[in-house]
Amino acid sequence: MTATDNPAPLPRHIAIATLLCLGCAFAGNHVAARVAFDDGAGVLLAILMRSGGTLLALGMLVWWQRQPIRLPPGAWRWQLVLGLLIATQSICLYSAVARVPVAIALLVGNVFPILLALLTWGLGGPKPTARRAILMGVILVGLVFVLDVPGRLSSGERMQPEWILGIALAFTAATVFAVALWITDHKLSTLRGSVRSMLTMSIVFSTSAIAGFSGVLPGGLDLPASSTGWTALATLVVLYCTGFTLLFVSVPRLDMPRNAPVMNIEPVATLIMGWIVLDQMLAMGQIFGGLIVIAGIVLLSYKKD
């Protein structure tokens, strides 16, 4: 194996700083999406622009690396399923962001590690250890506070239908993403990441275009009403495309098994950006619950060297 096949890892402080920036970029993408939605932009329009820009960047990366676009026998159907799952996850998560505070949508959407662990166990994988089971319970308790269940029960306030739909969509996004990760790990692990991601983005782009022009999701391709919405769409494309592409270019040097929990800065950054940009301030109990969720996810994803 040559040096270029196995590049030396970056110094840990640089790797952590890079992952922090990537997490903030992904958080900013969701906040920008909410600004665009508030200005009248359709969910499918945002996904089309985001996936189109990312597809172009990944296509250039694959061309620059001279990677052959060949899949092993039987892998095409799994690649198609993966692309459809990611398209569904994108639609559900953006639809949730359009309905509930961005930080809450992201916190609910980030329970996918629990669902992935349970799915892996259910399909014959290792049973979650007692430590992981306890952490899963802690995360669920944190979500109870994030959704302000104690406050609503004490006041007798009922959740609005739009709120319930937003939470359901965020949880669906987490479920679908967990299945997509399982397929990636068990069915497409031999396929180079840049090629797999490029093919996935092409399916997401095609699926969103078909759904938009067929009218399956009414208003999905609505245009923003002002320059604010267009600026927000351009911002989310730049942030997501840059973050996604940079992650794939630099991931061999980031020592992900050791540093991956740093990426959980995304919900925290979303909470701060949502407060500054959107004036979406959560109650103290919800913030407390969010910190519990994030801490649980970090500990759940942490692996000893």
VEXGU-64523 format. One record per residue: x, y, z of N, C-alpha, C, CB in turn; residue number from 1. Coordinates in steps of 0.1 Angstrom, whole numbers, plus 5000, padded with zeros to 4 digits. Glycine has a CB too. Layout:
NULUM   neast   nnorth    nup   caeast   canorth   caup   ceast   cnorth    cup   cbeast   cbnorth   cbup     k
NULUM       X        Y      Z        X         Y      Z       X        Y      Z        X         Y      Z   NUM
...
END
This chain:
NULUM   neast   nnorth    nup   caeast   canorth   caup   ceast   cnorth    cup   cbeast   cbnorth   cbup     k
NULUM    5009     4988   5000     5000      5000   5000    5009     5012   5000     4990      5000   5012     1
NULUM    5006     5022   4991     5014      5034   4990    5010     5044   5000     5013      5039   4976     2
NULUM    5018     5055   5001     5015      5065   5011    5002     5072   5007     5026      5075   5011     3
NULUM    4999     5074   4994     4986      5080   4990    4974     5072   4993     4987      5084   4976     4
NULUM    4976     5058   4994     4965      5050   4997    4962     5050   5012     4968      5035   4993     5
NULUM    4972     5053   5020     4970      5053   5034    4976     5066   5040     4976      5041   5041     6
NULUM    4969     5078   5038     4975      5091   5041    4977     5092   5057     4967      5102   5036     7
NULUM    4987     5099   5061     4989      5101   5075    4978     5110   5081     5003      5108   5078     8
NULUM    4973     5106   5093     4962      5114   5099    4967     5128   5103     4957      5107   5112     9
NULUM    4958     5137   5102     4961      5151   5106    4963     5152   5122     4950      5161   5102    10
NULUM    4971     5161   5126     4972      5163   5141    4958     5165   5147     4980      5176   5144    11
NULUM    4956     5159   5159     4942      5158   5164    4936     5172   5165     4943      5151   5177    12
NULUM    4943     5182   5169     4936      5195   5171    4931     5200   5157     4946      5205   5177    13
NULUM    4938     5197   5147     4934      5202   5133    4922     5193   5129     4945      5201   5123    14
NULUM    4922     5180   5132     4911      5171   5128    4898     5176   5135     4915      5157   5131    15
NULUM    4900     5179   5148     4888      5183   5156    4883     5196   5151     4892      5184   5171    16
NULUM    4892     5206   5148     4887      5219   5143    4880     5217   5130     4899      5228   5141    17
NULUM    4885     5208   5121     4879      5205   5108    4865     5200   5110     4887      5196   5100    18
NULUM    4863     5190   5119     4850      5184   5122    4840     5194   5128     4852      5172   5131    19
NULUM    4845     5203   5137     4837      5213   5142    4832     5222   5131     4845      5221   5153    20
NULUM    4840     5226   5122     4836      5235   5111    4826     5227   5102     4848      5239   5102    21
NULUM    4828     5214   5100     4818      5207   5092    4805     5206   5099     4824      5193   5089    22
NULUM    4805     5203   5112     4792      5203   5119    4785     5216   5119     4795      5199   5134    23
NULUM    4792     5227   5120     4786      5240   5119    4780     5243   5105     4796      5251   5123    24
NULUM    4787     5238   5095     4783      5240   5081    4770     5232   5079     4793      5235   5071    25
NULUM    4769     5220   5084     4756      5213   5082    4745     5219   5090     4758      5198   5087    26
NULUM    4748     5224   5102     4738      5231   5110    4733     5244   5103     4744      5235   5124    27
NULUM    4742     5251   5097     4739      5263   5090    4730     5260   5078     4751      5271   5085    28
NULUM    4732     5249   5071     4724      5244   5060    4709     5243   5064     4729      5231   5054    29
NULUM    4707     5238   5076     4693      5236   5080    4686     5249   5084     4692      5226   5092    30
NULUM    4694     5258   5090     4689      5271   5094    4686     5279   5081     4699      5279   5103    31
NULUM    4695     5279   5072     4692      5286   5059    4680     5280   5052     4705      5285   5050    32
NULUM    4678     5267   5053     4666      5261   5047    4653     5266   5053     4666      5245   5049    33
NULUM    4653     5268   5066     4641      5273   5073    4639     5288   5069     4643      5273   5088    34
NULUM    4649     5296   5067     4647      5309   5062    4641     5309   5048     4661      5317   5061    35
NULUM    4646     5300   5039     4640      5299   5026    4625     5294   5026     4648      5289   5018    36
NULUM    4622     5285   5035     4609      5280   5036    4599     5291   5041     4608      5267   5045    37
NULUM    4604     5298   5051     4596      5310   5056    4593     5320   5045     4603      5316   5068    38
NULUM    4602     5320   5035     4600      5330   5024    4592     5324   5012     4614      5335   5019    39
NULUM    4587     5312   5014     4578      5306   5004    4585     5295   4996     4573      5316   4996    40
NULUM    4598     5292   4997     4604      5282   4989    4599     5268   4992     4619      5282   4991    41
NULUM    4598     5260   4982     4593      5246   4984    4604     5237   4989     4587      5241   4971    42
NULUM    4600     5227   4996     4610      5217   5001    4617     5210   4990     4603      5207   5010    43
NULUM    4610     5206   4980     4617      5199   4969    4627     5208   4961     4607      5193   4959    44
NULUM    4623     5220   4960     4633      5230   4954    4646     5230   4961     4626      5244   4953    45
NULUM    4645     5231   4975     4657      5232   4983    4665     5219   4981     4654      5234   4997    46
NULUM    4658     5207   4981     4666      5194   4980    4672     5193   4966     4656      5183   4982    47
NULUM    4664     5198   4956     4670      5197   4942    4682     5205   4941     4659      5202   4932    48
NULUM    4682     5218   4946     4694      5226   4945    4706     5220   4953     4691      5240   4950    49
NULUM    4703     5215   4965     4713      5210   4974    4719     5197   4968     4708      5207   4987    50
NULUM    4711     5188   4963     4716      5175   4958    4723     5178   4944     4705      5165   4956    51
NULUM    4717     5187   4936     4724      5190   4923    4738     5196   4925     4715      5200   4916    52
NULUM    4739     5205   4934     4752      5211   4937    4762     5201   4942     4751      5223   4946    53
NULUM    4757     5192   4951     4766      5182   4957    4770     5172   4946     4759      5175   4969    54
NULUM    4760     5168   4938     4762      5158   4927    4773     5164   4918     4749      5155   4919    55
NULUM    4773     5176   4914     4783      5182   4906    4797     5182   4912     4779      5197   4902    56
NULUM    4797     5185   4925     4810      5185   4932    4816     5171   4933     4809      5191   4946    57
NULUM    4807     5161   4936     4812      5147   4938    4816     5141   4924     4801      5139   4944    58
NULUM    4808     5145   4914     4812      5141   4900    4826     5145   4896     4801      5146   4890    59
NULUM    4829     5158   4899     4842      5163   4897    4853     5156   4905     4843      5178   4899    60
NULUM    4849     5152   4917     4859      5145   4926    4861     5131   4920     4853      5144   4940    61
NULUM    4851     5124   4916     4852      5111   4911    4861     5111   4898     4839      5104   4908    62
NULUM    4858     5122   4890     4866      5123   4877    4880     5126   4880     4860      5134   4868    63
NULUM    4883     5135   4890     4897      5138   4894    4904     5126   4899     4897      5150   4904    64
NULUM    4897     5118   4907     4903      5106   4912    4904     5094   4902     4896      5101   4925    65
NULUM    4897     5096   4891     4897      5086   4880    4891     5073   4886     4911      5084   4874    66
NULUM    4880     5074   4893     4874      5062   4899    4864     5056   4889     4866      5066   4912    67
NULUM    4865     5043   4886     4855      5037   4877    4842     5036   4884     4860      5023   4873    68
NULUM    4831     5039   4876     4818      5038   4882    4812     5024   4879     4808      5049   4876    69
NULUM    4818     5014   4886     4814      5000   4884    4810     4995   4898     4825      4991   4878    70
NULUM    4798     4988   4898     4793      4982   4911    4795     4967   4910     4779      4986   4913    71
NULUM    4797     4961   4921     4798      4946   4922    4785     4940   4918     4802      4941   4936    72
NULUM    4785     4928   4913     4772      4921   4910    4762     4921   4921     4775      4907   4905    73
NULUM    4750     4925   4918     4739      4925   4928    4739     4938   4937     4741      4914   4937    74
NULUM    4749     4947   4934     4749      4959   4943    4740     4970   4938     4764      4964   4943    75
NULUM    4736     4970   4925     4728      4981   4919    4715     4982   4926     4726      4978   4905    76
NULUM    4709     4971   4930     4696      4973   4936    4697     4979   4950     4689      4959   4937    77
NULUM    4708     4975   4957     4710      4981   4970    4714     4996   4969     4721      4974   4978    78
NULUM    4721     4999   4958     4724      5014   4956    4712     5022   4953     4734      5015   4945    79
NULUM    4703     5016   4946     4690      5022   4943    4682     5024   4955     4682      5014   4932    80
NULUM    4681     5014   4964     4674      5015   4976    4680     5026   4985     4674      5001   4984    81
NULUM    4693     5026   4986     4700      5036   4994    4697     5050   4989     4715      5034   4993    82
NULUM    4697     5052   4976     4694      5065   4971    4679     5069   4974     4696      5066   4956    83
NULUM    4670     5060   4973     4656      5063   4976    4654     5066   4991     4647      5052   4972    84
NULUM    4662     5059   4999     4661      5061   5014    4666     5075   5017     4668      5050   5021    85
NULUM    4677     5079   5011     4683      5092   5014    4674     5103   5009     4697      5093   5008    86
NULUM    4668     5101   4997     4658      5110   4992    4646     5112   5002     4653      5106   4978    87
NULUM    4641     5101   5007     4630      5101   5017    4635     5108   5030     4626      5087   5020    88
NULUM    4647     5105   5034     4652      5112   5046    4653     5127   5044     4666      5106   5050    89
NULUM    4658     5131   5033     4660      5145   5030    4646     5152   5030     4667      5147   5017    90
NULUM    4636     5146   5023     4623      5152   5023    4617     5153   5037     4614      5144   5013    91
NULUM    4618     5143   5044     4612      5142   5058    4618     5153   5067     4613      5128   5064    92
NULUM    4632     5153   5067     4639      5162   5076    4636     5177   5072     4654      5159   5076    93
NULUM    4637     5180   5059     4634      5194   5055    4620     5198   5058     4637      5196   5040    94
NULUM    4610     5188   5056     4596      5191   5059    4594     5193   5074     4587      5179   5055    95
NULUM    4602     5186   5083     4602      5188   5097    4607     5202   5100     4609      5177   5104    96
NULUM    4618     5206   5094     4625      5219   5096    4615     5230   5093     4638      5220   5088    97
NULUM    4606     5228   5083     4597      5238   5079    4585     5240   5089     4591      5235   5065    98
NULUM    4584     5230   5098     4572      5230   5107    4575     5233   5122     4565      5217   5106    99
NULUM    4587     5228   5126     4590      5230   5140    4603     5237   5141     4590      5216   5148   100
NULUM    4607     5242   5153     4620      5248   5155    4631     5239   5150     4623      5252   5169   101
NULUM    4641     5245   5143     4651      5237   5136    4659     5228   5146     4661      5246   5129   102
NULUM    4662     5233   5158     4670      5225   5168    4662     5213   5172     4673      5234   5180   103
NULUM    4649     5214   5174     4641      5203   5178    4641     5192   5167     4627      5207   5182   104
NULUM    4639     5197   5154     4639      5187   5143    4652     5180   5142     4636      5195   5130   105
NULUM    4663     5187   5144     4676      5180   5144    4678     5171   5155     4687      5191   5143   106
NULUM    4674     5175   5167     4676      5166   5179    4668     5153   5177     4672      5173   5192   107
NULUM    4655     5154   5173     4647      5142   5170    4654     5134   5159     4633      5146   5167   108
NULUM    4658     5141   5148     4664      5134   5137    4677     5127   5141     4666      5143   5126   109
NULUM    4684     5131   5151     4697      5126   5155    4696     5114   5164     4705      5136   5162   110
NULUM    4684     5108   5166     4683      5096   5174    4686     5083   5166     4669      5095   5180   111
NULUM    4690     5085   5153     4693      5074   5144    4703     5064   5150     4698      5079   5131   112
NULUM    4713     5068   5158     4722      5058   5164    4714     5047   5172     4733      5064   5173   113
NULUM    4704     5051   5179     4696      5042   5187    4689     5032   5177     4686      5049   5196   114
NULUM    4683     5038   5167     4675      5029   5158    4685     5020   5150     4667      5038   5148   115
NULUM    4696     5025   5147     4706      5017   5140    4711     5005   5148     4718      5025   5135   116
NULUM    4713     5008   5161     4717      4997   5170    4706     4986   5172     4721      5003   5184   117
NULUM    4694     4991   5173     4683      4981   5174    4681     4974   5161     4670      4989   5178   118
NULUM    4682     4981   5150     4680      4974   5137    4691     4963   5135     4681      4984   5125   119
NULUM    4704     4967   5138     4715      4958   5136    4713     4945   5145     4728      4964   5140   120
NULUM    4708     4947   5157     4705      4936   5166    4694     4928   5161     4701      4942   5180   121
NULUM    4683     4934   5156     4672      4927   5151    4675     4919   5138     4661      4936   5147   122
NULUM    4685     4923   5131     4689      4916   5119    4701     4906   5121     4692      4926   5108   123
NULUM    4703     4902   5133     4713      4892   5136    4726     4898   5141     4715      4884   5125   124
NULUM    4727     4911   5143     4740      4916   5148    4741     4915   5163     4741      4931   5144   125
NULUM    4752     4921   5168     4754      4920   5183    4743     4927   5191     4768      4926   5186   126
NULUM    4740     4922   5202     4730      4928   5211    4736     4940   5218     4725      4917   5222   127
NULUM    4729     4951   5219     4735      4963   5226    4739     4959   5240     4724      4974   5227   128
NULUM    4751     4964   5244     4756      4962   5258    4747     4969   5268     4770      4966   5259   129
NULUM    4749     4966   5280     4742      4973   5291    4745     4988   5291     4745      4967   5305   130
NULUM    4757     4991   5288     4761      5006   5287    4753     5013   5276     4776      5007   5285   131
NULUM    4753     5006   5265     4746      5013   5253    4731     5013   5256     4748      5005   5240   132
NULUM    4725     5003   5262     4711      5003   5265    4708     5015   5275     4706      4990   5271   133
NULUM    4716     5017   5285     4714      5028   5295    4715     5041   5288     4724      5027   5306   134
NULUM    4725     5043   5279     4726      5055   5271    4714     5058   5262     4739      5055   5263   135
NULUM    4709     5047   5256     4697      5049   5248    4685     5054   5256     4693      5036   5241   136
NULUM    4684     5048   5268     4673      5053   5277    4675     5068   5281     4673      5045   5289   137
NULUM    4688     5072   5284     4691      5085   5287    4687     5095   5276     4706      5087   5291   138
NULUM    4690     5091   5263     4687      5099   5252    4672     5101   5251     4692      5093   5239   139
NULUM    4664     5090   5253     4650      5091   5252    4644     5100   5263     4643      5077   5253   140
NULUM    4650     5099   5275     4646      5108   5285    4648     5123   5281     4653      5105   5299   141
NULUM    4660     5125   5275     4663      5139   5271    4653     5144   5260     4677      5139   5265   142
NULUM    4649     5135   5252     4639      5138   5241    4625     5142   5248     4636      5127   5232   143
NULUM    4622     5136   5259     4610      5139   5266    4610     5154   5270     4607      5130   5278   144
NULUM    4622     5159   5275     4623      5173   5279    4624     5182   5266     4636      5175   5287   145
NULUM    4631     5177   5256     4632      5185   5243    4618     5188   5238     4640      5178   5233   146
NULUM    4609     5178   5238     4595      5180   5233    4586     5187   5244     4589      5167   5229   147
NULUM    4592     5191   5255     4585      5198   5266    4572     5190   5270     4581      5212   5261   148
NULUM    4574     5177   5271     4562      5169   5276    4558     5172   5290     4566      5154   5275   149
NULUM    4568     5174   5300     4563      5177   5313    4556     5190   5314     4575      5178   5323   150
NULUM    4560     5200   5307     4554      5213   5307    4540     5212   5301     4562      5224   5299   151
NULUM    4538     5205   5290     4525      5204   5284    4515     5196   5292     4527      5197   5270   152
NULUM    4520     5186   5299     4512      5178   5308    4507     5186   5320     4519      5165   5313   153
NULUM    4516     5194   5326     4512      5202   5337    4503     5213   5334     4525      5208   5344   154
NULUM    4504     5218   5322     4495      5229   5318    4482     5225   5310     4502      5239   5309   155
NULUM    4482     5212   5307     4471      5207   5299    4471     5211   5285     4458      5211   5306   156
NULUM    4482     5217   5280     4483      5221   5266    4484     5209   5257     4494      5231   5264   157
NULUM    4477     5209   5246     4479      5199   5236    4488     5203   5224     4465      5194   5231   158
NULUM    4495     5194   5219     4503      5197   5208    4495     5200   5195     4513      5185   5204   159
NULUM    4499     5210   5188     4492      5214   5176    4495     5203   5165     4497      5228   5171   160
NULUM    4485     5201   5156     4487      5190   5146    4500     5193   5137     4475      5190   5136   161
NULUM    4503     5205   5134     4515      5208   5126    4527     5204   5134     4515      5223   5123   162
NULUM    4527     5206   5147     4539      5203   5155    4540     5187   5156     4537      5208   5170   163
NULUM    4529     5180   5158     4529      5166   5158    4535     5160   5145     4515      5160   5161   164
NULUM    4530     5166   5133     4535      5162   5120    4550     5164   5119     4527      5169   5109   165
NULUM    4554     5176   5123     4569      5179   5122    4577     5169   5130     4571      5193   5127   166
NULUM    4573     5165   5142     4580      5156   5150    4580     5142   5144     4575      5155   5165   167
NULUM    4568     5138   5138     4567      5125   5132    4576     5124   5120     4553      5123   5128   168
NULUM    4577     5135   5112     4586      5136   5100    4601     5135   5104     4583      5149   5092   169
NULUM    4604     5142   5115     4618      5141   5120    4622     5127   5124     4621      5151   5131   170
NULUM    4613     5120   5131     4615      5107   5136    4616     5097   5124     4604      5102   5146   171
NULUM    4607     5099   5114     4608      5091   5102    4621     5093   5095     4596      5095   5092   172
NULUM    4626     5105   5094     4639      5108   5088    4650     5100   5095     4642      5123   5088   173
NULUM    4649     5100   5109     4659      5092   5117    4658     5077   5114     4657      5095   5131   174
NULUM    4646     5072   5113     4644      5058   5110    4650     5054   5096     4629      5054   5111   175
NULUM    4646     5062   5086     4650      5059   5073    4666     5060   5072     4644      5069   5063   176
NULUM    4672     5070   5078     4686      5072   5078    4693     5060   5085     4690      5085   5085   177
NULUM    4687     5054   5095     4693      5043   5102    4693     5031   5092     4685      5039   5115   178
NULUM    4683     5029   5085     4682      5018   5075    4693     5020   5064     4668      5017   5069   179
NULUM    4694     5033   5060     4704      5036   5049    4718     5033   5054     4702      5051   5045   180
NULUM    4721     5036   5067     4734      5033   5072    4737     5018   5073     4736      5040   5086   181
NULUM    4726     5011   5077     4728      4996   5077    4731     4991   5063     4715      4990   5083   182
NULUM    4724     4995   5053     4727      4991   5040    4741     4995   5035     4716      4997   5030   183
NULUM    4745     5007   5038     4758      5011   5035    4769     5002   5041     4760      5026   5039   184
NULUM    4767     4999   5054     4777      4991   5061    4777     4976   5057     4774      4993   5076   185
NULUM    4765     4971   5054     4764      4956   5052    4763     4952   5037     4752      4951   5059   186
NULUM    4759     4961   5028     4757      4958   5015    4765     4965   5005     4742      4960   5011   187
NULUM    4770     4977   5008     4778      4985   4999    4791     4990   5005     4770      4997   4995   188
NULUM    4796     4982   5014     4809      4987   5021    4821     4986   5012     4811      4979   5033   189
NULUM    4820     4977   5002     4832      4976   4993    4832     4987   4982     4832      4962   4986   190
NULUM    4822     4994   4981     4822      5005   4971    4828     5017   4976     4807      5007   4966   191
NULUM    4837     5024   4968     4843      5036   4972    4833     5046   4976     4853      5041   4961   192
NULUM    4836     5053   4987     4827      5063   4993    4823     5074   4983     4832      5069   5005   193
NULUM    4832     5079   4976     4829      5090   4966    4820     5086   4955     4842      5096   4961   194
NULUM    4822     5074   4950     4813      5068   4940    4799     5065   4945     4819      5056   4933   195
NULUM    4799     5059   4957     4786      5056   4963    4778     5068   4966     4788      5048   4976   196
NULUM    4785     5079   4971     4778      5091   4974    4773     5098   4961     4787      5100   4982   197
NULUM    4781     5098   4951     4777      5104   4938    4765     5098   4932     4789      5104   4928   198
NULUM    4765     5084   4932     4753      5077   4927    4741     5080   4936     4756      5062   4927   199
NULUM    4743     5080   4949     4732      5083   4958    4726     5097   4956     4737      5082   4973   200
NULUM    4735     5107   4954     4730      5120   4951    4723     5121   4938     4742      5130   4952   201
NULUM    4727     5114   4928     4720      5114   4915    4706     5108   4916     4728      5106   4905   202
NULUM    4704     5098   4925     4691      5092   4927    4683     5102   4935     4692      5079   4935   203
NULUM    4688     5109   4945     4681      5119   4953    4676     5130   4944     4690      5125   4964   204
NULUM    4685     5135   4935     4682      5146   4926    4671     5141   4916     4694      5150   4917   205
NULUM    4672     5130   4910     4662      5125   4901    4648     5123   4908     4667      5112   4895   206
NULUM    4649     5117   4920     4636      5114   4927    4629     5127   4931     4639      5106   4940   207
NULUM    4637     5137   4935     4631      5150   4939    4625     5157   4926     4642      5159   4945   208
NULUM    4632     5156   4915     4627      5162   4903    4614     5155   4899     4637      5161   4892   209
NULUM    4613     5142   4899     4601      5135   4895    4590     5138   4904     4604      5120   4895   210
NULUM    4593     5138   4918     4582      5142   4927    4577     5156   4926     4587      5140   4942   211
NULUM    4586     5165   4922     4582      5179   4921    4574     5181   4909     4594      5188   4920   212
NULUM    4579     5176   4897     4572      5179   4885    4559     5171   4883     4581      5177   4873   213
NULUM    4558     5160   4890     4546      5152   4890    4535     5157   4899     4549      5137   4893   214
NULUM    4538     5166   4908     4528      5171   4917    4525     5163   4929     4516      5174   4910   215
NULUM    4534     5153   4932     4532      5144   4943    4532     5152   4956     4543      5133   4944   216
NULUM    4541     5161   4957     4542      5170   4969    4538     5184   4965     4556      5170   4975   217
NULUM    4525     5188   4967     4520      5201   4962    4529     5212   4968     4506      5203   4966   218
NULUM    4533     5222   4960     4541      5233   4964    4555     5230   4966     4535      5238   4977   219
NULUM    4559     5218   4963     4573      5214   4965    4583     5222   4958     4575      5199   4962   220
NULUM    4579     5227   4946     4589      5235   4938    4585     5250   4938     4589      5229   4923   221
NULUM    4578     5254   4948     4575      5268   4948    4587     5277   4950     4565      5271   4960   222
NULUM    4588     5288   4943     4599      5297   4944    4598     5306   4955     4600      5305   4930   223
NULUM    4610     5311   4961     4609      5321   4971    4602     5334   4967     4623      5324   4977   224
NULUM    4597     5341   4977     4590      5353   4973    4599     5365   4972     4579      5356   4984   225
NULUM    4611     5364   4977     4620      5376   4977    4635     5371   4976     4618      5385   4990   226
NULUM    4643     5381   4975     4658      5378   4974    4663     5371   4987     4666      5391   4972   227
NULUM    4656     5373   4998     4660      5367   5011    4659     5352   5009     4651      5371   5022   228
NULUM    4649     5347   5003     4647      5332   5001    4658     5327   4992     4634      5329   4996   229
NULUM    4660     5334   4981     4671      5330   4971    4684     5330   4977     4670      5339   4959   230
NULUM    4687     5340   4986     4700      5340   4992    4702     5328   5002     4702      5354   5000   231
NULUM    4691     5325   5009     4691      5314   5018    4693     5301   5011     4678      5313   5026   232
NULUM    4687     5299   4999     4688      5287   4991    4703     5286   4987     4679      5287   4979   233
NULUM    4708     5297   4982     4722      5297   4977    4732     5293   4989     4726      5310   4971   234
NULUM    4729     5299   5001     4737      5296   5013    4736     5281   5017     4732      5305   5024   235
NULUM    4724     5275   5017     4724      5261   5020    4731     5252   5010     4709      5257   5022   236
NULUM    4730     5256   4998     4737      5248   4988    4752     5249   4990     4734      5253   4973   237
NULUM    4758     5261   4992     4772      5262   4994    4776     5255   5007     4775      5277   4995   238
NULUM    4769     5257   5018     4773      5251   5031    4772     5235   5030     4763      5255   5042   239
NULUM    4761     5230   5025     4760      5215   5024    4770     5209   5014     4746      5211   5020   240
NULUM    4771     5215   5002     4780      5210   4992    4795     5210   4997     4779      5218   4979   241
NULUM    4799     5222   5003     4812      5223   5008    4815     5213   5019     4815      5237   5013   242
NULUM    4806     5212   5029     4807      5203   5040    4808     5189   5036     4796      5205   5050   243
NULUM    4799     5185   5027     4798      5171   5023    4810     5167   5015     4785      5169   5015   244
NULUM    4814     5175   5006     4826      5172   4997    4839     5172   5006     4827      5182   4986   245
NULUM    4840     5182   5014     4852      5183   5022    4853     5171   5032     4852      5196   5030   246
NULUM    4842     5167   5037     4842      5155   5046    4847     5143   5038     4828      5152   5051   247
NULUM    4843     5141   5026     4848      5129   5019    4862     5130   5014     4839      5126   5006   248
NULUM    4867     5142   5011     4881      5144   5008    4890     5142   5019     4883      5158   5002   249
NULUM    4886     5147   5031     4895      5147   5043    4893     5135   5052     4893      5159   5050   250
NULUM    4882     5127   5051     4879      5117   5061    4890     5107   5063     4866      5110   5056   251
NULUM    4898     5103   5053     4909      5094   5055    4919     5099   5065     4916      5090   5042   252
NULUM    4920     5112   5067     4930      5118   5076    4924     5123   5089     4937      5129   5068   253
NULUM    4911     5121   5091     4905      5127   5103    4904     5117   5115     4891      5131   5099   254
NULUM    4908     5105   5113     4908      5095   5124    4894     5094   5130     4918      5099   5135   255
NULUM    4884     5091   5121     4870      5092   5125    4866     5083   5137     4862      5088   5113   256
NULUM    4872     5070   5138     4868      5062   5150    4870     5069   5163     4875      5049   5149   257
NULUM    4880     5078   5163     4884      5085   5175    4877     5098   5176     4899      5087   5176   258
NULUM    4875     5105   5165     4871      5119   5165    4856     5121   5161     4880      5127   5157   259
NULUM    4849     5111   5156     4836      5112   5151    4826     5119   5160     4831      5099   5147   260
NULUM    4827     5116   5174     4817      5123   5183    4817     5138   5182     4819      5119   5197   261
NULUM    4828     5144   5177     4829      5158   5176    4818     5164   5167     4842      5163   5171   262
NULUM    4814     5155   5157     4804      5160   5147    4790     5163   5154     4802      5149   5136   263
NULUM    4788     5158   5166     4776      5161   5173    4775     5175   5178     4774      5151   5185   264
NULUM    4784     5183   5174     4783      5198   5176    4771     5203   5168     4796      5205   5172   265
NULUM    4767     5196   5157     4756      5201   5148    4744     5206   5156     4753      5191   5138   266
NULUM    4737     5198   5164     4725      5202   5171    4728     5215   5180     4719      5191   5180   267
NULUM    4740     5215   5186     4743      5227   5195    4744     5239   5186     4756      5225   5202   268
NULUM    4751     5238   5175     4753      5249   5166    4739     5254   5160     4762      5246   5154   269
NULUM    4731     5244   5157     4717      5247   5152    4709     5254   5162     4710      5234   5148   270
NULUM    4710     5250   5175     4703      5257   5186    4707     5272   5186     4705      5251   5199   271
NULUM    4721     5274   5186     4726      5288   5186    4722     5296   5174     4741      5288   5188   272
NULUM    4724     5290   5162     4720      5297   5150    4705     5300   5149     4725      5289   5138   273
NULUM    4697     5290   5153     4683      5292   5153    4678     5303   5162     4676      5279   5157   274
NULUM    4685     5305   5173     4682      5316   5182    4686     5330   5176     4689      5314   5196   275
NULUM    4698     5330   5170     4704      5343   5164    4696     5347   5151     4719      5341   5162   276
NULUM    4695     5337   5142     4689      5340   5129    4674     5340   5129     4695      5330   5119   277
NULUM    4668     5330   5136     4654      5328   5134    4646     5332   5147     4651      5314   5132   278
NULUM    4653     5336   5157     4647      5340   5170    4639     5328   5176     4638      5352   5168   279
NULUM    4644     5316   5173     4637      5304   5179    4644     5300   5192     4638      5292   5168   280
NULUM    4639     5306   5202     4645      5303   5216    4637     5292   5223     4645      5316   5224   281
NULUM    4644     5282   5227     4637      5271   5234    4637     5274   5249     4644      5258   5232   282
NULUM    4627     5268   5256     4626      5269   5271    4638     5262   5277     4613      5263   5276   283
NULUM    4641     5266   5290     4653      5261   5297    4652     5246   5298     4654      5267   5310   284
NULUM    4640     5240   5300     4638      5226   5301    4641     5219   5288     4624      5223   5305   285
NULUM    4638     5225   5277     4641      5220   5264    4656     5220   5261     4633      5227   5253   286
NULUM    4662     5231   5265     4677      5232   5263    4684     5221   5271     4682      5246   5267   287
NULUM    4679     5219   5284     4685      5209   5293    4683     5195   5286     4678      5209   5306   288
NULUM    4671     5193   5281     4669      5180   5274    4678     5178   5262     4654      5179   5270   289
NULUM    4680     5189   5254     4689      5188   5243    4703     5185   5247     4688      5201   5235   290
NULUM    4708     5191   5258     4721      5187   5262    4722     5173   5266     4725      5196   5274   291
NULUM    4711     5167   5272     4711      5153   5276    4712     5145   5264     4699      5150   5284   292
NULUM    4704     5148   5253     4704      5140   5241    4718     5141   5235     4694      5146   5231   293
NULUM    4724     5152   5234     4737      5154   5227    4748     5146   5235     4741      5168   5226   294
NULUM    4748     5147   5248     4757      5140   5256    4756     5125   5254     4756      5144   5271   295
NULUM    4743     5120   5254     4741      5106   5252    4745     5101   5239     4726      5103   5254   296
NULUM    4743     5109   5228     4747      5105   5215    4762     5104   5214     4741      5114   5204   297
NULUM    4769     5114   5220     4784      5115   5220    4789     5102   5227     4789      5128   5227   298
NULUM    4784     5099   5239     4789      5087   5246    4785     5074   5238     4783      5087   5260   299
NULUM    4774     5074   5232     4769      5062   5224    4779     5060   5212     4755      5064   5220   300
NULUM    4783     5071   5206     4792      5069   5194    4807     5068   5198     4790      5081   5185   301
NULUM    4810     5070   5210     4824      5070   5214    4829     5056   5215     4826      5077   5228   302
NULUM    4840     5053   5210     4846      5040   5210    4860     5041   5216     4847      5033   5197   303
NULUM    4864     5032   5225     4877      5033   5231    4887     5029   5220     4879      5024   5243   304
NULUM    4899     5035   5221     4910      5031   5211    4913     5017   5213     4922      5040   5213   305
END
